Protein backbone atom coordinates (compact mmCIF):
# COMPACT_ATOMS: atom_id res chain seq x y z
CA UNK A 1 0.00 0.00 0.00
CA UNK A 2 2.81 2.51 0.67
CA UNK A 3 4.05 2.19 -2.92
CA UNK A 4 0.59 2.95 -4.28
CA UNK A 5 -0.02 5.87 -1.93
CA UNK A 6 3.32 7.44 -2.79
CA UNK A 7 2.22 7.63 -6.44
CA UNK A 8 -1.20 9.03 -5.64
CA UNK A 9 -2.19 12.48 -4.49
CA UNK A 10 -4.34 11.03 -1.71
CA UNK A 11 -3.07 9.46 1.47
CA UNK A 12 -2.77 5.77 2.22
CA UNK A 13 -5.89 5.85 4.41
CA UNK A 14 -8.07 6.90 1.48
CA UNK A 15 -6.48 4.33 -0.83
CA UNK A 16 -7.04 1.59 1.74
CA UNK A 17 -10.74 2.48 1.94
CA UNK A 18 -11.17 2.56 -1.83
CA UNK A 19 -9.30 -0.72 -2.39
CA UNK A 20 -11.86 -2.42 -0.14
CA UNK A 21 -14.46 -1.81 -2.84
CA UNK A 22 -12.61 -4.24 -5.10
CA UNK A 23 -13.74 -7.04 -2.79
CA UNK A 24 -17.47 -6.39 -3.05
CA UNK A 25 -19.49 -9.30 -4.33
CA UNK A 26 -20.78 -9.07 -7.89
CA UNK A 27 -24.33 -9.04 -6.50
CA UNK A 28 -23.61 -5.89 -4.47
CA UNK A 29 -21.86 -4.19 -7.40
CA UNK A 30 -24.85 -4.99 -9.62
CA UNK A 31 -27.24 -3.53 -7.02
CA UNK A 32 -25.18 -0.33 -6.78
CA UNK A 33 -25.04 0.07 -10.56
CA UNK A 34 -28.76 -0.68 -10.96
CA UNK A 35 -29.68 1.74 -8.18
CA UNK A 36 -31.42 -0.97 -6.19
CA UNK A 37 -29.07 -1.05 -3.19
CA UNK A 38 -30.98 -0.18 0.00
CA UNK A 39 -30.98 3.52 0.92
CA UNK A 40 -29.13 2.86 4.20
CA UNK A 41 -26.08 1.58 2.30
CA UNK A 42 -23.87 4.41 1.16
CA UNK A 43 -20.25 5.00 0.24
CA UNK A 44 -19.25 5.76 3.80
CA UNK A 45 -20.71 2.51 5.08
CA UNK A 46 -18.84 0.57 2.40
CA UNK A 47 -15.48 2.28 2.90
CA UNK A 48 -15.32 2.95 6.63
CA UNK A 49 -15.70 0.93 9.77
CA UNK A 50 -14.52 -2.64 10.12
CA UNK A 51 -14.33 -3.14 6.39
CA UNK A 52 -16.03 -5.38 3.91
CA UNK A 53 -16.48 -9.02 4.83
CA UNK A 54 -14.50 -11.42 2.68
CA UNK A 55 -17.46 -13.78 2.46
CA UNK A 56 -19.94 -12.72 -0.22
CA UNK A 57 -22.84 -14.29 1.68
CA UNK A 58 -22.05 -12.14 4.74
CA UNK A 59 -21.91 -9.09 2.47
CA UNK A 60 -25.31 -9.93 1.02
CA UNK A 61 -26.83 -10.29 4.49
CA UNK A 62 -25.33 -7.02 5.65
CA UNK A 63 -25.92 -4.78 2.65
CA UNK A 64 -28.92 -6.19 0.75
C-alpha positions as CSV (number, residue, x, y, z in Angstrom):
1,X,0.0,0.0,0.0
2,X,2.8,2.5,0.7
3,X,4.0,2.2,-2.9
4,X,0.6,2.9,-4.3
5,X,0.0,5.9,-1.9
6,X,3.3,7.4,-2.8
7,X,2.2,7.6,-6.4
8,X,-1.2,9.0,-5.6
9,X,-2.2,12.5,-4.5
10,X,-4.3,11.0,-1.7
11,X,-3.1,9.5,1.5
12,X,-2.8,5.8,2.2
13,X,-5.9,5.8,4.4
14,X,-8.1,6.9,1.5
15,X,-6.5,4.3,-0.8
16,X,-7.0,1.6,1.7
17,X,-10.7,2.5,1.9
18,X,-11.2,2.6,-1.8
19,X,-9.3,-0.7,-2.4
20,X,-11.9,-2.4,-0.1
21,X,-14.5,-1.8,-2.8
22,X,-12.6,-4.2,-5.1
23,X,-13.7,-7.0,-2.8
24,X,-17.5,-6.4,-3.1
25,X,-19.5,-9.3,-4.3
26,X,-20.8,-9.1,-7.9
27,X,-24.3,-9.0,-6.5
28,X,-23.6,-5.9,-4.5
29,X,-21.9,-4.2,-7.4
30,X,-24.9,-5.0,-9.6
31,X,-27.2,-3.5,-7.0
32,X,-25.2,-0.3,-6.8
33,X,-25.0,0.1,-10.6
34,X,-28.8,-0.7,-11.0
35,X,-29.7,1.7,-8.2
36,X,-31.4,-1.0,-6.2
37,X,-29.1,-1.0,-3.2
38,X,-31.0,-0.2,0.0
39,X,-31.0,3.5,0.9
40,X,-29.1,2.9,4.2
41,X,-26.1,1.6,2.3
42,X,-23.9,4.4,1.2
43,X,-20.3,5.0,0.2
44,X,-19.3,5.8,3.8
45,X,-20.7,2.5,5.1
46,X,-18.8,0.6,2.4
47,X,-15.5,2.3,2.9
48,X,-15.3,2.9,6.6
49,X,-15.7,0.9,9.8
50,X,-14.5,-2.6,10.1
51,X,-14.3,-3.1,6.4
52,X,-16.0,-5.4,3.9
53,X,-16.5,-9.0,4.8
54,X,-14.5,-11.4,2.7
55,X,-17.5,-13.8,2.5
56,X,-19.9,-12.7,-0.2
57,X,-22.8,-14.3,1.7
58,X,-22.0,-12.1,4.7
59,X,-21.9,-9.1,2.5
60,X,-25.3,-9.9,1.0
61,X,-26.8,-10.3,4.5
62,X,-25.3,-7.0,5.6
63,X,-25.9,-4.8,2.7
64,X,-28.9,-6.2,0.7
